[in-house]
Amino acid sequence: MTGLPFIKMHGLGNDFVVLDARAGLARLSGAQVRAIADRREGVGCDQLIVV
């Protein structure tokens, strides 16, 4: 999955990926969320926030 703008933040031992869905982001499947959260193959996070 490419071309999805995001911000990665961290605090208190947690990693967050923040996606801005205000422009009409399509729904993410469970497989896509797992791919984003994967620390070896993806961005790596323990929490995904969609705004």
DOLUM-512064 format. One record per atom (N, C-alpha, C, O, CB): atom name; chain; x, y, z; residue number from 1. Coordinates in steps of 0.1 Angstrom, whole numbers, always signed. Glycine has a CB too. Layout:
<pts>
<atomo:CA, cadena:A, px:X, py:Y, pz:Z, num:NUM>
...
</pts>
This chain:
<pts>
<atomo:N, cadena:A, px:+9, py:-12, pz:+0, num:1>
<atomo:CA, cadena:A, px:+0, py:+0, pz:+0, num:1>
<atomo:C, cadena:A, px:+9, py:+12, pz:+0, num:1>
<atomo:O, cadena:A, px:+17, py:+14, pz:+9, num:1>
<atomo:CB, cadena:A, px:-10, py:+0, pz:+12, num:1>
<atomo:N, cadena:A, px:+7, py:+21, pz:-10, num:2>
<atomo:CA, cadena:A, px:+15, py:+33, pz:-11, num:2>
<atomo:C, cadena:A, px:+6, py:+45, pz:-13, num:2>
<atomo:O, cadena:A, px:-5, py:+43, pz:-17, num:2>
<atomo:CB, cadena:A, px:+26, py:+32, pz:-22, num:2>
<atomo:N, cadena:A, px:+12, py:+57, pz:-11, num:3>
<atomo:CA, cadena:A, px:+5, py:+69, pz:-14, num:3>
<atomo:C, cadena:A, px:-5, py:+73, pz:-3, num:3>
<atomo:O, cadena:A, px:-14, py:+81, pz:-6, num:3>
<atomo:CB, cadena:A, px:-2, py:+68, pz:-27, num:3>
<atomo:N, cadena:A, px:-4, py:+68, pz:+9, num:4>
<atomo:CA, cadena:A, px:-14, py:+71, pz:+19, num:4>
<atomo:C, cadena:A, px:-6, py:+80, pz:+29, num:4>
<atomo:O, cadena:A, px:+2, py:+76, pz:+37, num:4>
<atomo:CB, cadena:A, px:-19, py:+59, pz:+27, num:4>
<atomo:N, cadena:A, px:-9, py:+94, pz:+29, num:5>
<atomo:CA, cadena:A, px:-2, py:+103, pz:+38, num:5>
<atomo:C, cadena:A, px:-5, py:+100, pz:+53, num:5>
<atomo:O, cadena:A, px:-17, py:+97, pz:+56, num:5>
<atomo:CB, cadena:A, px:-5, py:+117, pz:+34, num:5>
<atomo:N, cadena:A, px:+5, py:+101, pz:+61, num:6>
<atomo:CA, cadena:A, px:+3, py:+98, pz:+75, num:6>
<atomo:C, cadena:A, px:+13, py:+106, pz:+83, num:6>
<atomo:O, cadena:A, px:+22, py:+112, pz:+78, num:6>
<atomo:CB, cadena:A, px:+4, py:+83, pz:+78, num:6>
<atomo:N, cadena:A, px:+10, py:+107, pz:+96, num:7>
<atomo:CA, cadena:A, px:+20, py:+112, pz:+106, num:7>
<atomo:C, cadena:A, px:+22, py:+102, pz:+116, num:7>
<atomo:O, cadena:A, px:+13, py:+95, pz:+121, num:7>
<atomo:CB, cadena:A, px:+14, py:+126, pz:+113, num:7>
<atomo:N, cadena:A, px:+35, py:+100, pz:+120, num:8>
<atomo:CA, cadena:A, px:+38, py:+90, pz:+131, num:8>
<atomo:C, cadena:A, px:+42, py:+98, pz:+143, num:8>
<atomo:O, cadena:A, px:+51, py:+107, pz:+142, num:8>
<atomo:CB, cadena:A, px:+49, py:+80, pz:+126, num:8>
<atomo:N, cadena:A, px:+36, py:+94, pz:+154, num:9>
<atomo:CA, cadena:A, px:+39, py:+101, pz:+167, num:9>
<atomo:C, cadena:A, px:+42, py:+91, pz:+178, num:9>
<atomo:O, cadena:A, px:+38, py:+79, pz:+176, num:9>
<atomo:CB, cadena:A, px:+27, py:+110, pz:+171, num:9>
<atomo:N, cadena:A, px:+48, py:+95, pz:+188, num:10>
<atomo:CA, cadena:A, px:+51, py:+86, pz:+199, num:10>
<atomo:C, cadena:A, px:+50, py:+93, pz:+212, num:10>
<atomo:O, cadena:A, px:+53, py:+105, pz:+213, num:10>
<atomo:CB, cadena:A, px:+64, py:+79, pz:+198, num:10>
<atomo:N, cadena:A, px:+46, py:+86, pz:+223, num:11>
<atomo:CA, cadena:A, px:+45, py:+92, pz:+236, num:11>
<atomo:C, cadena:A, px:+42, py:+81, pz:+246, num:11>
<atomo:O, cadena:A, px:+34, py:+72, pz:+244, num:11>
<atomo:CB, cadena:A, px:+35, py:+103, pz:+236, num:11>
<atomo:N, cadena:A, px:+49, py:+82, pz:+258, num:12>
<atomo:CA, cadena:A, px:+47, py:+73, pz:+269, num:12>
<atomo:C, cadena:A, px:+48, py:+58, pz:+265, num:12>
<atomo:O, cadena:A, px:+41, py:+50, pz:+270, num:12>
<atomo:CB, cadena:A, px:+33, py:+75, pz:+275, num:12>
<atomo:N, cadena:A, px:+58, py:+56, pz:+256, num:13>
<atomo:CA, cadena:A, px:+60, py:+42, pz:+252, num:13>
<atomo:C, cadena:A, px:+51, py:+36, pz:+241, num:13>
<atomo:O, cadena:A, px:+52, py:+25, pz:+237, num:13>
<atomo:CB, cadena:A, px:+60, py:+33, pz:+263, num:13>
<atomo:N, cadena:A, px:+42, py:+45, pz:+235, num:14>
<atomo:CA, cadena:A, px:+33, py:+41, pz:+225, num:14>
<atomo:C, cadena:A, px:+37, py:+47, pz:+212, num:14>
<atomo:O, cadena:A, px:+42, py:+59, pz:+212, num:14>
<atomo:CB, cadena:A, px:+19, py:+44, pz:+229, num:14>
<atomo:N, cadena:A, px:+34, py:+40, pz:+201, num:15>
<atomo:CA, cadena:A, px:+36, py:+46, pz:+187, num:15>
<atomo:C, cadena:A, px:+23, py:+47, pz:+181, num:15>
<atomo:O, cadena:A, px:+15, py:+38, pz:+181, num:15>
<atomo:CB, cadena:A, px:+46, py:+37, pz:+179, num:15>
<atomo:N, cadena:A, px:+20, py:+59, pz:+175, num:16>
<atomo:CA, cadena:A, px:+7, py:+62, pz:+169, num:16>
<atomo:C, cadena:A, px:+10, py:+65, pz:+154, num:16>
<atomo:O, cadena:A, px:+19, py:+72, pz:+151, num:16>
<atomo:CB, cadena:A, px:+0, py:+73, pz:+176, num:16>
<atomo:N, cadena:A, px:+1, py:+60, pz:+145, num:17>
<atomo:CA, cadena:A, px:+0, py:+64, pz:+132, num:17>
<atomo:C, cadena:A, px:-13, py:+72, pz:+131, num:17>
<atomo:O, cadena:A, px:-23, py:+66, pz:+134, num:17>
<atomo:CB, cadena:A, px:+1, py:+52, pz:+121, num:17>
<atomo:N, cadena:A, px:-12, py:+84, pz:+126, num:18>
<atomo:CA, cadena:A, px:-24, py:+93, pz:+125, num:18>
<atomo:C, cadena:A, px:-27, py:+95, pz:+110, num:18>
<atomo:O, cadena:A, px:-19, py:+99, pz:+102, num:18>
<atomo:CB, cadena:A, px:-22, py:+106, pz:+132, num:18>
<atomo:N, cadena:A, px:-39, py:+91, pz:+106, num:19>
<atomo:CA, cadena:A, px:-44, py:+93, pz:+92, num:19>
<atomo:C, cadena:A, px:-55, py:+103, pz:+92, num:19>
<atomo:O, cadena:A, px:-64, py:+103, pz:+100, num:19>
<atomo:CB, cadena:A, px:-49, py:+79, pz:+86, num:19>
<atomo:N, cadena:A, px:-54, py:+112, pz:+82, num:20>
<atomo:CA, cadena:A, px:-64, py:+123, pz:+80, num:20>
<atomo:C, cadena:A, px:-74, py:+118, pz:+70, num:20>
<atomo:O, cadena:A, px:-71, py:+118, pz:+58, num:20>
<atomo:CB, cadena:A, px:-57, py:+136, pz:+76, num:20>
<atomo:N, cadena:A, px:-86, py:+115, pz:+75, num:21>
<atomo:CA, cadena:A, px:-97, py:+110, pz:+66, num:21>
<atomo:C, cadena:A, px:-107, py:+121, pz:+62, num:21>
<atomo:O, cadena:A, px:-117, py:+118, pz:+56, num:21>
<atomo:CB, cadena:A, px:-104, py:+99, pz:+73, num:21>
<atomo:N, cadena:A, px:-104, py:+133, pz:+65, num:22>
<atomo:CA, cadena:A, px:-114, py:+144, pz:+62, num:22>
<atomo:C, cadena:A, px:-115, py:+145, pz:+47, num:22>
<atomo:O, cadena:A, px:-126, py:+150, pz:+42, num:22>
<atomo:CB, cadena:A, px:-109, py:+157, pz:+68, num:22>
<atomo:N, cadena:A, px:-105, py:+142, pz:+39, num:23>
<atomo:CA, cadena:A, px:-106, py:+143, pz:+24, num:23>
<atomo:C, cadena:A, px:-113, py:+131, pz:+18, num:23>
<atomo:O, cadena:A, px:-113, py:+130, pz:+6, num:23>
<atomo:CB, cadena:A, px:-92, py:+145, pz:+19, num:23>
<atomo:N, cadena:A, px:-118, py:+122, pz:+26, num:24>
<atomo:CA, cadena:A, px:-126, py:+111, pz:+20, num:24>
<atomo:C, cadena:A, px:-118, py:+98, pz:+19, num:24>
<atomo:O, cadena:A, px:-119, py:+91, pz:+9, num:24>
<atomo:CB, cadena:A, px:-130, py:+115, pz:+7, num:24>
<atomo:N, cadena:A, px:-110, py:+95, pz:+29, num:25>
<atomo:CA, cadena:A, px:-102, py:+83, pz:+29, num:25>
<atomo:C, cadena:A, px:-112, py:+71, pz:+29, num:25>
<atomo:O, cadena:A, px:-121, py:+70, pz:+36, num:25>
<atomo:CB, cadena:A, px:-93, py:+82, pz:+42, num:25>
<atomo:N, cadena:A, px:-109, py:+62, pz:+20, num:26>
<atomo:CA, cadena:A, px:-117, py:+49, pz:+19, num:26>
<atomo:C, cadena:A, px:-115, py:+41, pz:+32, num:26>
<atomo:O, cadena:A, px:-105, py:+43, pz:+39, num:26>
<atomo:CB, cadena:A, px:-114, py:+41, pz:+7, num:26>
<atomo:N, cadena:A, px:-124, py:+33, pz:+35, num:27>
<atomo:CA, cadena:A, px:-123, py:+24, pz:+47, num:27>
<atomo:C, cadena:A, px:-111, py:+15, pz:+45, num:27>
<atomo:O, cadena:A, px:-108, py:+10, pz:+34, num:27>
<atomo:CB, cadena:A, px:-136, py:+16, pz:+49, num:27>
<atomo:N, cadena:A, px:-104, py:+12, pz:+56, num:28>
<atomo:CA, cadena:A, px:-93, py:+3, pz:+57, num:28>
<atomo:C, cadena:A, px:-98, py:-10, pz:+61, num:28>
<atomo:O, cadena:A, px:-106, py:-12, pz:+70, num:28>
<atomo:CB, cadena:A, px:-82, py:+9, pz:+66, num:28>
<atomo:N, cadena:A, px:-93, py:-21, pz:+54, num:29>
<atomo:CA, cadena:A, px:-96, py:-34, pz:+58, num:29>
<atomo:C, cadena:A, px:-87, py:-38, pz:+70, num:29>
<atomo:O, cadena:A, px:-77, py:-31, pz:+73, num:29>
<atomo:CB, cadena:A, px:-94, py:-44, pz:+46, num:29>
<atomo:N, cadena:A, px:-90, py:-49, pz:+77, num:30>
<atomo:CA, cadena:A, px:-82, py:-54, pz:+88, num:30>
<atomo:C, cadena:A, px:-68, py:-57, pz:+83, num:30>
<atomo:O, cadena:A, px:-58, py:-55, pz:+90, num:30>
<atomo:CB, cadena:A, px:-88, py:-66, pz:+94, num:30>
<atomo:N, cadena:A, px:-67, py:-63, pz:+71, num:31>
<atomo:CA, cadena:A, px:-54, py:-66, pz:+65, num:31>
<atomo:C, cadena:A, px:-45, py:-54, pz:+63, num:31>
<atomo:O, cadena:A, px:-33, py:-54, pz:+65, num:31>
<atomo:CB, cadena:A, px:-55, py:-74, pz:+52, num:31>
<atomo:N, cadena:A, px:-52, py:-43, pz:+58, num:32>
<atomo:CA, cadena:A, px:-44, py:-30, pz:+56, num:32>
<atomo:C, cadena:A, px:-40, py:-24, pz:+69, num:32>
<atomo:O, cadena:A, px:-29, py:-19, pz:+70, num:32>
<atomo:CB, cadena:A, px:-53, py:-20, pz:+49, num:32>
<atomo:N, cadena:A, px:-48, py:-25, pz:+80, num:33>
<atomo:CA, cadena:A, px:-44, py:-20, pz:+93, num:33>
<atomo:C, cadena:A, px:-32, py:-28, pz:+98, num:33>
<atomo:O, cadena:A, px:-23, py:-22, pz:+104, num:33>
<atomo:CB, cadena:A, px:-56, py:-20, pz:+103, num:33>
<atomo:N, cadena:A, px:-33, py:-41, pz:+97, num:34>
<atomo:CA, cadena:A, px:-22, py:-50, pz:+101, num:34>
<atomo:C, cadena:A, px:-9, py:-47, pz:+94, num:34>
<atomo:O, cadena:A, px:+2, py:-47, pz:+100, num:34>
<atomo:CB, cadena:A, px:-26, py:-65, pz:+100, num:34>
<atomo:N, cadena:A, px:-10, py:-44, pz:+81, num:35>
<atomo:CA, cadena:A, px:+2, py:-41, pz:+73, num:35>
<atomo:C, cadena:A, px:+8, py:-27, pz:+77, num:35>
<atomo:O, cadena:A, px:+20, py:-26, pz:+78, num:35>
<atomo:CB, cadena:A, px:-2, py:-40, pz:+58, num:35>
<atomo:N, cadena:A, px:+0, py:-18, pz:+80, num:36>
<atomo:CA, cadena:A, px:+5, py:-5, pz:+85, num:36>
<atomo:C, cadena:A, px:+12, py:-6, pz:+99, num:36>
<atomo:O, cadena:A, px:+22, py:-1, pz:+101, num:36>
<atomo:CB, cadena:A, px:-7, py:+6, pz:+86, num:36>
<atomo:N, cadena:A, px:+6, py:-14, pz:+107, num:37>
<atomo:CA, cadena:A, px:+11, py:-16, pz:+121, num:37>
<atomo:C, cadena:A, px:+23, py:-25, pz:+122, num:37>
<atomo:O, cadena:A, px:+30, py:-25, pz:+132, num:37>
<atomo:CB, cadena:A, px:+0, py:-22, pz:+130, num:37>
<atomo:N, cadena:A, px:+26, py:-33, pz:+112, num:38>
<atomo:CA, cadena:A, px:+37, py:-42, pz:+112, num:38>
<atomo:C, cadena:A, px:+50, py:-35, pz:+113, num:38>
<atomo:O, cadena:A, px:+53, py:-26, pz:+105, num:38>
<atomo:CB, cadena:A, px:+37, py:-51, pz:+99, num:38>
<atomo:N, cadena:A, px:+58, py:-38, pz:+123, num:39>
<atomo:CA, cadena:A, px:+70, py:-31, pz:+126, num:39>
<atomo:C, cadena:A, px:+82, py:-35, pz:+116, num:39>
<atomo:O, cadena:A, px:+91, py:-27, pz:+115, num:39>
<atomo:CB, cadena:A, px:+75, py:-33, pz:+140, num:39>
<atomo:N, cadena:A, px:+81, py:-46, pz:+110, num:40>
<atomo:CA, cadena:A, px:+91, py:-51, pz:+101, num:40>
<atomo:C, cadena:A, px:+88, py:-47, pz:+86, num:40>
<atomo:O, cadena:A, px:+98, py:-43, pz:+79, num:40>
<atomo:CB, cadena:A, px:+93, py:-66, pz:+102, num:40>
<atomo:N, cadena:A, px:+76, py:-48, pz:+82, num:41>
<atomo:CA, cadena:A, px:+73, py:-45, pz:+68, num:41>
<atomo:C, cadena:A, px:+65, py:-32, pz:+66, num:41>
<atomo:O, cadena:A, px:+65, py:-27, pz:+55, num:41>
<atomo:CB, cadena:A, px:+64, py:-57, pz:+63, num:41>
<atomo:N, cadena:A, px:+59, py:-27, pz:+76, num:42>
<atomo:CA, cadena:A, px:+51, py:-15, pz:+75, num:42>
<atomo:C, cadena:A, px:+57, py:-3, pz:+83, num:42>
<atomo:O, cadena:A, px:+69, py:-3, pz:+85, num:42>
<atomo:CB, cadena:A, px:+37, py:-17, pz:+80, num:42>
<atomo:N, cadena:A, px:+48, py:+6, pz:+86, num:43>
<atomo:CA, cadena:A, px:+53, py:+18, pz:+93, num:43>
<atomo:C, cadena:A, px:+56, py:+15, pz:+108, num:43>
<atomo:O, cadena:A, px:+66, py:+19, pz:+113, num:43>
<atomo:CB, cadena:A, px:+42, py:+29, pz:+93, num:43>
<atomo:N, cadena:A, px:+48, py:+6, pz:+114, num:44>
<atomo:CA, cadena:A, px:+50, py:+2, pz:+127, num:44>
<atomo:C, cadena:A, px:+43, py:+11, pz:+138, num:44>
<atomo:O, cadena:A, px:+46, py:+22, pz:+139, num:44>
<atomo:CB, cadena:A, px:+65, py:+2, pz:+131, num:44>
<atomo:N, cadena:A, px:+33, py:+5, pz:+144, num:45>
<atomo:CA, cadena:A, px:+26, py:+12, pz:+155, num:45>
<atomo:C, cadena:A, px:+18, py:+3, pz:+163, num:45>
<atomo:O, cadena:A, px:+16, py:-9, pz:+160, num:45>
<atomo:CB, cadena:A, px:+16, py:+23, pz:+148, num:45>
<atomo:N, cadena:A, px:+14, py:+8, pz:+175, num:46>
<atomo:CA, cadena:A, px:+5, py:-1, pz:+183, num:46>
<atomo:C, cadena:A, px:-8, py:+6, pz:+184, num:46>
<atomo:O, cadena:A, px:-18, py:+0, pz:+190, num:46>
<atomo:CB, cadena:A, px:+11, py:-2, pz:+198, num:46>
<atomo:N, cadena:A, px:-10, py:+18, pz:+178, num:47>
<atomo:CA, cadena:A, px:-23, py:+24, pz:+178, num:47>
<atomo:C, cadena:A, px:-24, py:+32, pz:+165, num:47>
<atomo:O, cadena:A, px:-15, py:+39, pz:+161, num:47>
<atomo:CB, cadena:A, px:-25, py:+34, pz:+190, num:47>
<atomo:N, cadena:A, px:-36, py:+30, pz:+158, num:48>
<atomo:CA, cadena:A, px:-39, py:+37, pz:+146, num:48>
<atomo:C, cadena:A, px:-50, py:+47, pz:+148, num:48>
<atomo:O, cadena:A, px:-61, py:+42, pz:+153, num:48>
<atomo:CB, cadena:A, px:-42, py:+27, pz:+134, num:48>
<atomo:N, cadena:A, px:-48, py:+59, pz:+145, num:49>
<atomo:CA, cadena:A, px:-59, py:+69, pz:+148, num:49>
<atomo:C, cadena:A, px:-63, py:+75, pz:+134, num:49>
<atomo:O, cadena:A, px:-54, py:+80, pz:+127, num:49>
<atomo:CB, cadena:A, px:-54, py:+81, pz:+157, num:49>
<atomo:N, cadena:A, px:-76, py:+74, pz:+131, num:50>
<atomo:CA, cadena:A, px:-81, py:+80, pz:+119, num:50>
<atomo:C, cadena:A, px:-90, py:+92, pz:+123, num:50>
<atomo:O, cadena:A, px:-100, py:+91, pz:+130, num:50>
<atomo:CB, cadena:A, px:-89, py:+69, pz:+111, num:50>
<atomo:N, cadena:A, px:-86, py:+104, pz:+118, num:51>
<atomo:CA, cadena:A, px:-93, py:+116, pz:+121, num:51>
<atomo:C, cadena:A, px:-101, py:+120, pz:+109, num:51>
<atomo:O, cadena:A, px:-108, py:+130, pz:+110, num:51>
<atomo:CB, cadena:A, px:-83, py:+128, pz:+124, num:51>
</pts>
